[in-house]
Amino acid sequence: MKRTAIVGGKLVTPYRTVSDMGLVMEGGKIVSFFKGEEIPDNCQILDAKGNYVSPGFIDMHVHGGGGHDFMDGTERAIIEAAKTHMMHGTTSIVPTTLTSTDEDLFNFLEVYRSAKKMMTDGPSLLGVHLEGPYFALSQRGAQDPRYLRVPVKKHYMEILNHSNDIIRMSVAPELDEEYALVAELKSRHILAAVGHSDAVYQQVAEAFERGYTHITHLYSGMSSLHRKNAFRYLGVVESAFLIDDMTVEIIADGKHLPIELLKLILKCKPMNKISLITDSSRGAGMADGQHVLLGSLKNGQDSIIDGGVAFTPDRLSFASSVCTTDRCVRTMYKSVGVRIEEAVSMMTINPARVMGIDATKGSLDLRKDADICIFNDNIELSHVIVNGEIRWAAS
C-alpha cells in the first residue's frame, strides 16, 4: 500500500500552527507524524515548500459551480460542480437543493445517489441538504414562492422516505406545528436548521430546545429586531447570538455580509460555533462578466457576475454567491483579521462537528481521513488531497 509523507510544511491545527513536523498518509488515512527530517522509510515525498498544510475544507451549504447546479437533474452536473469546488480546496461537500416541484426534488435525490457511486476523482459527497420547501413567504429570498409549503406529515414523510442521503434540512420552525417534523428529523439523525424564518426569539428558543440547533446563512433570509406597536421583538439573528449553544453558518464572500458585519458576528458568537459556507450557485469558479442562470435550467433567472458576486441584471440586488471555500478562508484571514488557525477551523473542524463527522474529518489527527489542502499565506492552493490521493495540483 502506498505511503506518502508530506514534508516541509506548516501544519495547521485548531490551536496553533506547527512547523518542523510532517505527516504520513496511507490507505486514505493519516497514520503518523514525524519531526523535521526524520522521514519514515518507504514513503513517497510531497514537499509542501514552506506552505501551510491544513485539513481539507468542508462546505455544508452549496448549490453548484462551474456552470452547473446540483438540481440540473444529471449526474454530470453534480460531479462537475463538485469537482469545481474541489479545485478550490473543498474535499467534502453537501449538495443543497432549492425549493422546487416534488418531481424535480425526487429526481435530484435519485441522480445524487447514482452520482455518488460514479464519483471516483472528486471530493467526498457527504449527503444532501434540503433547503426548503417549508419556509416563511416573507423570508423566502431567492426561493421560488410557487413551491413553498407548510410541513404536512404525509408530504415530508414521502420526501424523507425517498432517500437515505438526506443529512440536513433547513426549515422555518414557526411552521412546524407541535414540532412533529423536527422530531422526525432527530429520529433519523438529520441536522435540523433554522432557515428562511420569520420567527421571534420565543419561537427560536423553543425550536432550539426541540432540536433546531443550527442557523442557516446567518443574516440572510431571516427576521431581525423589529417593532410592533409599542414593543420590540428579537428575530432569528438576535436569537442566534443569545442562545450560546446554537451554531451558525456565514457566507464569507465579503459581499453578502460586509467585513464590518463579519467582525460583529465574531464579537457576538464564540468562534467554535461559527462555520463558513459558500452558498454558491452555478456561477462559482466563473469569471466576472459571465451570465449565469440562478436556479434550474428550466426555470432559472438570469444573473451576471461582477466583482465576485452575482447580481440581478439591473444590478440592484445580489442574485447569488459565486464564492469558493478558499475565498471564504482568505476573507476571514486577510480581511477580517482572524488567525490562520481560526479561519481554517471555521472551514474544517467546526462544520465537521455540526455535521457529526468530526471523528473522521476536520482536523489533522491520527486515523482521520487524509483530506488535506496545501496553500500559501494568500490562501492560494498548490495541492488538494482527498482520502490520501492528490486530486488537484497547481500547474
N, C-alpha and C positions, 0 to 999 in steps of 0.2 A: 504494500500500500504506500502511495506517495506521501512523503513528508516534506513540508515546506517551512522554512524558517524565515520570518520577517526580521531583518536586521537594520540597524542604523536609523531607527525612527524614535519618535517621542510618543509613548503610549498614553492615551487619554483615558483616565478613569473618572468616575463621578466626583472624586475628591481632589485629585492632583494629576499632573502630567509627569510621567516617569521617563527620564532619559536613561541612556546606557542600559537598556533592557530590551530583549526581543522575545518573540513567541514562536511556538511551533504549531502548525496545523497538520492534522492527519484525520482521514476518514470524515471530513466535514466538520471536525470539532477543534477547539483549542485544547491541546494536550499537554503543553508545558511552557514554562517561561525560563529564560536564561539571562545571565548578566553579560553585558558587553560583548566580548569576542568569544565567550565560552559556548560557541555554537555546537549543538549536538551533531554527532556523526550521521551520515547517510541522509542529509537534508538538501533539497534544492534551496537556493538562496534567492530571496526577494529583498533587494536593497531599497529601503524607504528614503534614503538620501537626505536624512535630517528632517523629513516631513513628519506631520502628525499621523499617528496610527490610531484610528478610533473605531468603536463599534459601527456597524452598518446602520444607516438611517432607516427609521420606521415611519411610514406615512399611513396613518389610520383614517384619513379622510381625503379622498382624491377621486375625481370624476373622469379623468382622461389625460391625454397628452400625445404629442407628435401627430396631431391631426385626427386622432381617434378618440371617441367617447366610449366608455365601458358599456353603455347601453345601445351602441350601434347594432348589436344583435349578431355579431360574428366573433368567432374565436380569434381571428386575426386582429380585430380591434382591441380585444383585451390583451393579447400578447404584445402587440406593438406599443400600445400605450404604456404597459408595464415596463417594457424594455427602455422606452424613452426616459422614464423616471430612474431606471437603474443607472443610466449613464450619468446621472447627476447625484448618485450616492444612495439611492433608495434600494435597500436589499430586502425589505419586507414591505408589502403593500396591501391595503384593504380597499379594493374597488367599491365605489359608492354609487348608489342609484340616485335618480331624481324621481319626483312624482310622475307617474305615467299611467297608461292603461294597464290593467291587470295582464293583458296579453303580452305587452312589451316587458313587464316585470318578470313574468314567468319564463319568457323566452330568454331573458338575460340570465336568470338563475340556472337554466339548463345549459346555456352556452358557457357560462362560467365553469360549470362542472367539467365540461369537456376540455376547455382551455387549460384548466389546472393540470389535467393529465398530459396535455400536449406540451406544456411549458418545460423546456429542458435547459435553456441557457439564459433565463431571465431571473428576476427577483422571486422570492418566495411569495406566493399568493396565500395570505393568511385566512381569508374568508371575506364575506360580504357585509357591507354596512348599508342597511336600508335607511335612507334619508327620506322619510315620509312613508305613507301618504297622510299620516294623522297629524296635521299641522293647523295652527290658527291662521285663518284667512288674512287677518290684519298684519301678520308677521311672515307672510309667505316668501318674501324676497323674490328670487328668480324661479321659485317653484310654480309650476303651471296650476292656476287656480281651478281649472276644469277637473283635476284629478284629486283634489283634497277631499278628505273624508273624516268622519269621526270613527273611533275604534268600535267595531261591532265584532263580537266573538267569532261568528261564522266566517267573516272576511279575514280577520288576522290569523285565525287557525288555518285557513286554506293557504295563506302565504307561508306561514311558519312550517306547515307540514310538507310544503312543496320542496324544501331544500334543507339539508343539514349543514350548509355552508354559511348560514346567517350567523354572524358573531356579534353584531351590534345593530341597534335600532334607535333612531332619533325620533322623538315624539313630543308633542305639546302636552304635558302631563295634565293640564286642566281639562283636557278632553277625555282622559282615561277614567271613565266612571267606575267608582269603587276600586280603582287601581287593579282591575282584573287583567289588563294587558301586561302591566309590569310584573305581576305575579307569574304570568305565563312565561315571560322572558327570563325571569330569575330561575324558574324551574328548568329551563333549557340552557342555563349558563350563558345567556346572551346579554351583553352590556346594554343597559337602558340609559339613554342620554336625553337631556332636555334640549329641544331644538325647535326653532321657529315657533316660539311660545309667547303668549301674551299674559302669562301668569304673574301674580303678585307674590310678595315674599311668603305669606302664609301658605299659599299653594305650593310654592317651590320647596319650602321646609318640609311640608307633609310628603311631597313627592320624593324628596331625598330619603326620608325615613322608610318609605315604601320600596325604594330600590332604584330610583333615578339618581345615580351617583356622579354623573358626568355632564358637562355643559358643552354642547356643540357650537363651534366657532363663536366664542365669546364676543359680544357686541354686535354680531351680525344676525339679523332676523330674530330679535327678542326685545321684550319690554325693558324699560329702564324707569328711573324715578319720574313719576308724573303726579299731577294734582287733579283730584276730582272734587269739585266744590271746595270746601274748606280744608280738605285733608290731602296729605301727601302719601303716596304708596310706593314702596320699593318694588322694582321689577326683577326680572331674571338676572340682570347684570349685577345689581347690588346684592342679591341673594347669593350669587356665586362668591362674592367677596366675604359675606357674613358667615357662610357655612364653611367652617375651616376644612372639613374633610371632603368637600365637593371638589372634584378635579375639573380642570378646564382645558380647552384647546384654543389656540390662537392662530390666525392666518398671518404668518410673519413675512409678508412680502414688502412691508414698509409702505404699502399703498392703502389697503383696506383699513388698516389700523396705523395711523401715523406714529412716528418714532416716539413722540411725547406720550401717546396713549399706551404704547408698549411699556414705557418706563413706569407709568402709573400702575399698570397691571402688576408689575413686579413689586411695587410698593404695597399693594393690597393683597397679594396672594403669595403663599410660600412657593419658592422655586420648584420644589419637588411635586407640586400639584399642577404644574403648567406643562402642557405638551405643545409642540409646534406641528402644524399641518400645512399642506399646500392648498387644499380645497380647489385644486386646479381643474380647468376644463381641458378640452382637446387642444387648446392653444399652448399648453405648456411645451417648452422646447422649440417654439416657433418664433420667428423674428418680428420686430416692430414693422408695422405697415401691412401685415398679412391679415386678411379677413378670415374669420372662423365662425362656425355655427355654434351658438350656445344651446346645448341640449341635443336632441336626437337629429339624425339626418332627415327624418320625415317632417318634424315639427319644430326644428331649431330656429332660433332668431339670429340675425346677422350681428356680428360684433367685429371690432377692429383692434388689433394690438398696438398700443402706443405707450412708450415709456415703461414697459414691463408689466402692463396690466391691460385687460380687455375692456374697451369702452363700447357703449351703445353707439350707433353711427352718428348721432348728434353730439357725442362727447359730453353729454350732460350727466351721465351716471356710469358707474362700473358695471360691466356685464359679467365678468368672472375674473378669478385669479388665473394667471398663467405661470405661477410660481413652481419652483422645484425645491427639493429638500436642501441641497447645498446652499441655495439662496436664503432659505429660512435661517440656517445656521450663520451664514455671513451677516445677515441683517442684525441678528441678536448680538453677535460678537463685535462686528465692526461699527454698527450704527447705534445700537442701544448701549453697548459697552459692558456687557456681562463677560465673565471669564470664559475662556475657551471650554473649560470643563462644564460650565453651566449651560452654555449654548448647545454643546453636544448632548448633554444629559436630557435636555428638553426635546431632542430629536431621536433619542435612543431608549435609555432606561425608563424614562417617565412614561412614554406611550406603551412600552412593554409591560409596565406594571398595570396601567389602565386596562390593557387588553388581557392581562393574566398570563403573559408568556415570558415573564422575566426570569423564569427558571432556565430558559434555553436561549434567550435573546436579550439584547440591550446593553451588554457590557462585556468587557474583555476579561472573562473568568474561565477557569479550568472547566472543561467538559461542556461549555456552552458552544452554540453553533459558531463556526468560524465565518461570520458575516462581518466584513471589515472594509473601511474606507481609508485611503491614504491621501492626504491633501496638505497643501502649504498654508502659510499664515493668511492668505487671502481666500481660503477655502476653495482653492482650485484643485480639482481631483487629479491624481495620477493613476490610481487603481481602485477598482471596486471588486470586492471578493464576496462571493455567495457560497456558503457551505464549503469553504476551503478552496474554491476554484476561482481563478481570475476571470471574471465575466466581462470586464471592460478595462482598458488601459489607454491612457492618453497617447496619441501618436507622436 
